[in-house]
Amino acid sequence: MSDIPPGLVIAAPASGTGKTTVTLGLLRAFRDLGLAVQPFKNGPDYIDPAFHGLAAGRVSFNLDSWAMDPGLLDALAQQAAGADLAIAEGSMGLFDGTTAAGVSGRGTSAGIARRFGWPVVLVLDVSGQAQSAAATALGFVRHPDAPPLAGVILNRVAGARHEVMIREEMARLGIAVFAALPRRSDLELPERHLGLVQAQEQDGLETVLARLGAFLRDHADLAALRAAARGGATGAPGRWPTPPAQRIALARDAAFSFAYPHLIEGWRRKGAEILPFSPLADQPPDPSADLVWLPGGYPELHAGRLAAATRFRAGLRSHAETRPVHGECGGYMVLGQALIDADGTRHAMAGLLGLVTSYQNRRLHLGYRRAVLAAPMPGHGAGTSLRGHEFHYSTILDQPDAPLARVTDAGDNPVPETGSVRGHVTGSFFHLIAEDVA
């Protein structure tokens, strides 16, 4: 067994309460005090961990009990080694997850808190209520599957009288209040259809993070929060993800940014060399690469530039003549024949697959996915079972190639986005998290 530093899970009753803003403020506030803080994110999310890393100065890793086996979860938790404090941001509401268990659980923030012994700090949006906020917190305390609740942070407090009313009721019910945060519209981060606008796209983000840190220092009892954190233990770490090739050309820019940190870390730990390149800068993949990997991202916002990136597309096609190319979600769309943007403009893509997608009539595709491969893809043979998720708003207009996999949701219901394979080229809307380990 290995010890991990004391930690807290920053959770909430629902999405939209401000837990990401609170998490970022706490990460920066504790860092400003000279503490080494290790961030984590529960569940499948690419965007929030990038903000965590900038706020804390340490890479943030996803912890996902639906998709990850216990050994991988333990290996990731042990990335907190040497830190003074671990802070994990929850996803959605504290108990929200799948109805059926996955590899290690249902993907809930509560499950991660229990597994690693980290108490929960519940962020409550108290706008439009007063004493009733305490009743909400009490319900979370008394839930039969509740992890220990350290206390609450009150968000969007209207004023001093409002704060007093809530604090008095929390005290009567024995619930600690660590902070009362007034509404501050100037500290809200901009959003778009898949969540926050990416960290790399925001000018002045460092200034915002500094203000968030100061905001939490001014309004939160940081000493009490640190004292409430608890440490836990993990088992022996399991295997890290196996690299799909030795030399991997990885697209990395504002259009291709959705790559899980634990996958990249696992590939590097097992000796793979990562060769980043930017399609938006019209850079071709390294010609010495064994594999080209196009992650997801926002190609629909940059479709015109990608269509005009002749050196990138030529390099991609040259590579695909003899060696594998794989695309996930946005990367999959770029490997296709065409992408139609929200205005109805058709943009020619790489043409390595026959896929045609459109954003003109958006429809949400969201949820965990299990894929059993019908054909090999880089790093995984036919018949392999993979776990991941899907999150996009595009519509498939044409998908003529052979299916890559049989794909089902968390309830084992088939979904039509099977992915595609043609020659050395594979792609899917499925974002890989981990391979099922027997």
N, C-alpha and C positions, 0 to 999 in steps of 0.2 A: 504494500500500500504506500502511496505517496501523498504527502500533505500538500494542500493548496492554500493560498493565502485567504484570509477572511474576505467574504464577499457579500454583496447585496444584489437582489434582482429588482430592477425598477419596472414595475408592472402597473396595470390599470384595469378598470372594469370593462373598457372598450377602446377601440381605436379613436384617435382624435382628441384625446385628453391632454396631450402635450408631453407624453413620456419621452419622446425623442429629444425635445428641447431641454427637458429636465436632465436627461442622461448626459447630453453634451455639456450642459452647465456644470454638472457634478464632476465629470471627467476633467474638465479644464480647471475647475476650482481646486480640486485635490492636487492636480499637477502643479498648479501655481503655488501650493503649499509645500512643494518639494517631494510629494509622494509619487511613487511609481504605481500607476493604475493600469490594470489589464482589462480592456473592454471585451465584451462578448455580445452577440445578438442571438436571441432565440428564433429559430425557424428560418425559412428560405427568404433571404433579403440580401440584395447586393448593395443597396444604396446607403442605408444607415451605417454599416460598418466602415465605409470610406470616411464618413464624418467622424465616427468614433476615433479612427486612427489619427486624424488631424487634431482632434481635441486632446487625446491622451498621449500622442507620440509613440504609440505601440500599435501593431497590427491587431485589428479586431477579427475574431473568428466566430463563425456561426456554430451554434449548438442545436442539433436537430434530432430529437429522439424518435421521430417517425422514420427518418431515412438512415440514421447512423447507428451502427452497432455499438455496444458498450465500450469496446476497446478504443474505437475512434473518438468517442465522446471523452473518454479519460485522457487520451493523448492530447486532445485540444484543450481541455481544462488545465492540463499541466503546462501549457504555454504561459500560464500565470506565474510560473516559478520565478522567484526573484522580485516579484511585485509586492508592494505593501498592501494592496487592496484590489479585489476584482469587482467589477460592476458589469452586470449583464442586463441588457435591455430586453424586455419581454416583447411579445408580438400580440396584437389585437388585445383581447381580454385575458386575464390571468388563467382562466380555465378553458379557453377556446382552443380547440384542436380537432382532430379527426374523431369520428364516432367509433371506428375500429382501430385497435392498436397496430402500430407499425413495428419496426425492428426493436426499438427500446422503449416505446411509449406512444402517446397520441400527439406528440409535437407541442404540448402545452408548456407555457412558461412555469406553471406550477410544478410540472414534472421535473424541469431542470432545477428549480429551486430545491426540491426535495432530494434530488439525486446528489447534489453537491453540498447540501447543507447551508445554502445561502438564504437568509431571511428575505422576505419580500417587503419592499417599500411601495405602497400603493399610491399612485398619482391620481388625485380626484379633481375633475373639473367641477368646481362648486358654483359656477355661474348659474343663477336661477334657482338656487336652493340654499339652505342654511343647515339647521340641525339634521335634516334628512341625509346629509352627507355622512353623518356618523352611522346612521342605520345601514347605509350601503357598505361602509367599512366593516361593520359588525357582521353582516352577512358573509363577507369574504373570510372573516376570522372563523366563523362557525361552520363553514362548508366542510363536509366530511373528508374531502381530499385536500384540505388547505395545508400548505406549508406554513411554517411560523411566520407571522406578520410582525415585522419590526415596528411599523407605524405607517403614517401617511404623510404625503406632501399635498397641501392644498394649492390648487392652481386656479388662476383667474379670479382671485379674490377682489371683491368690489370696493372694500374699504375697511377701516379699523373696526367698526361695529359689526360688520359681516364676519370678520375674522374672529372676534370675541365670541359671537354666538356659536360658531362651529367649534372653536376650541373648548368651550365649556361643555358642550355635549360630548365631544370626543373624550374629555377628561372623565366625565361621568361614566362613560362606558369602558374606561381603562385603555384607550387607544392613544398612543403617542403621536404628536404632531411635530414633524421635523422642520417644516417650512410652511409659510403662507406667502404665495407668490402673486403679486398684483398683476393684472392683465397688462401686457406690454406688446403692442402690435409691432413695434420696431424690432423686436427680437424673433419674429416669426420667419421661418425659412420658406422660400418660394417652392411651390409644388407644380407637378405636371401629372400626366395620366398614369404613370407607374410609381408615383410617390414624389419625394423631394427632388428638385432639380439637382443633378449630380454635383458633388463637391468640387470637382475639377472645372466645372463650368461657371462657378460663382466667383466673381471678382469681389474682393474685400471680405472673403469668408473668415480670414484670420481675425479681422476686426470684430466680426459678429461673435466668433467663439470667445474672444477676450471679454466682450461685453456680457456674454452668457455666464462666463466664469465669475465675473464680478457681481452679476445679478444673484447668483446662487450664494456667493460669499456673504452678500448683504442681507439675504432673506432666509437662509437655511442655517440650521445648527449643524455645521459640518463635524464638530467634535462628537456630537451625539450620534450622528449617522455612522461615523467610523467606529464608535464604540458598539453600535448595534450589529455591525458586520460579524459574521461567524465564519470560521474556517471549516474545511471538510477534508475528506480523503478520497483518493481515486485508486482504482486498481491498476494493475500493470497495463501500460498503454498497448493498444492493438496496432494493427498494421496501418500505415498511412496509405493513401491512394497510390497505386502503381502508375508510373508515367506511361502514356500511350506511345511514346517514342523517346529516343535519346536526345535529339535536337528538335525542339518544338518552336516553330515560328508562330508567335501569339500576337494577334491583332490587339492593339491597345491604344485607344483614343476615345474621344467623346462619343463615337458611334459604336464602339466595341469595348465596353468597360465592365460587363457583368461576368466576371470570372471569380469563382469562389476562392478566398484566400487559402482555405485548407487544401484545395486541390493543387494550387501552385506550390504551396509549401511542401506537400507530399511529393510532388514531382521532383522538386529540387533536392529534397532529402534523399531521394533514391537515385540521384546522380544525373537527372535530366538537365539539359541546358535550355534555358528559355531565351528565345531570340525575339524581342518585341519589335513590332513595326506598326506604322500608322497608315492605314488605307486613306484616311482623310487628307494626309500629306502626300498622297499618291506614291507611297513607298511600296515596292513589291516585297513579298516575303523573301527571306534570306535563301538564296539558291542552294545552300548547303543543308537546309533543313530536311529532316526525315518526314515531318508532318507540318501541315498548316492548320491551325485551330482558330476559327473565328467565333469568339464568344457573342453573347447577346449584347444588347445595348439599345441605341436609338437610331438605327439606320434610316427610319422614316423621316427624321428631322434633317437628315443630311443626304437624301437620296440623289439630289442633283449633283452634288460634289462627288459622290461615289460613282454615279454613272459617267462622270467626266474623268475619273481617275484611271487613265488608260494604262499607265505603267503598273499600277496595282493589279488591274484585271488581267493584263497580259502575263504578269508573273504568276498569278494564281492559276491561270489556264495552263501555263507551261509546267508548273509543279504537278498539276492534276493528271498530266499525261502519264506519269510514271510512279507517283507517290501519293499517299492519302491526303485528303482535305476533309475537314469536318467543320460543320457550322451548327451553333446552337441558337435557336430563336431568331434574333436579329441577324446573326451570322448565316443561318439557314436561308433567310429571305434574300440575303445578298448573293448567295450561291445560285439562286433561282433565275428564271428567265426575266422577270420584271417585278417591280414594286410600284404600286399606284398609291400616291400620297393622299392626304386628307382633302386636297383641292381637286382630286381627280386626274392629276398629271401622271402619266405612265413613264417610268424611268427604267431603262434597260439595266439589268444587273449582270452578273458574271456569266450566266447561261450554262453553268456546269450541271444544273438540275433544271427540270421543266417547271418548277414551282412558280406560280404567279400569285401574289398576295396584294391585298388592298386595305387601305385605311380610310377609304371614302365613307364606308358605313361601318363604324366601329362597333365591335362586340367583344365583351370581356371574356377571356378564357383564363381561368384562375384555379389552381389547386395542385395538390400533390399528384404525382404520376409514378406508376411502376411500368417499366418497359422491359419486355422480354424480346431480345433481339432476334429478328428473323434472318438477319445477315450480319456479318462482322462489321464493327466500326473500330476506329483506332483504339487499341488497348483492350478490347473486349470481343470475344468470339460469339458466333451465333449461338443462341440458347441462353446467353447470360442474362440474368435479371438485374436491372438497374433501378435505382430510386432517385427521384428528383421532383421537379415541379414545373408548371407551366404558368406564365403570366404575360399576356399580351392582348392587344385589341385588334389585331389584324384578322382579315377574312381570307381564307383560301379560295381563289377562283379556279385554279387548276393545279393538280398534283399528280402528274401522269406517270412518274417513275415507280419502280417497285418499292413496297413499304420497307422501312428499316426495322420496324418493331411492332409487336402487339402492345398497345398502350392502354392502361386502365387507370381510373382514378383511385382515390384512397378507399372507396367502397367496392373496388374490383369491377366497376362498370366500364365497358369499353368507351374510348374516346376516339374520334375520327382522325385526330392529328397523329398519324403513324410515323411521320418522318419519311425520308426518301433515300434511295441508294442508286447510283449510276456509276459504274466503273470504280474508280478510286475515290469517288466523292460520296460523302454521307452527310445527312443533316436532319435536324428535328427541332420542333418547338420545345422539346423536352430539355430542361436544364439539369445536367447530371449533378447529383450530390454525392452518391456513394453506390458502390456495387453491393448487392446482397451477398453476405458472407454466410456460408453454411455453418 
